[in-house]
Amino acid sequence: MPSKIPAIISVILTIVILLIVALLSVFTQMIALNGVSESQGMTAMGISLACQGVGLILVGIFAGWITNLLITKYNWNKVLSVIVPVILGILFGGTISFLSTIISIPLAGIR
């Protein structure tokens, strides 16, 4: 039976770091949307935050699952099996954050 503590640590670290990335993404999007009407800007930010929220949940689940997989199936060290999924989760989450910002602007009707 796998220890759940490394998976929990992996999930918490990934989610906390991705929340910081999402916060920075929102500030960047606020700067990028300067001069746009308020309703279009709020729509774009809402779409972006919704995409980032879904991505955050999925990446957190992925980090915990990969941690358990690396410990049980491949007999990795617990510290290494926490670090690798956190790094992968940050890369996936950062990519989702960037893409959600890019996709939300045209969906809000901003040209």
Steps between C-alpha positions, in 0.01 A plus 500: 500500500650834397561776746261786436719769655729547193194523273337757727820705513527482122141617451528786750830628358369485146176679584669775703756573230233496227285741702794741499538449123125565454525819705789624286305404188201705613718805565664459160162468334376813676794691355446349154130589503558863589277716280238231436143547617426376850247237396732345241794508740303332778371237258854424381632479857208279607559257215872495577445435871248224427748324270778543753279363779415186306865459405607548862272221619609262223870571550464447876339161442773417246777590748360275772442212262848520347657514847323181607589334169869584531518371858302178458580382148849635439629505861628856480631692798215688669672839475573456130150370436362826646737736318446362148116519498509849651731621222288330234183641656643852499595465134155368404320756716709787366422390146128481581519846658668648194258332258196605704614861479552476124167323440289720731571824315339401166215320680411825676470675163814709530673567169 
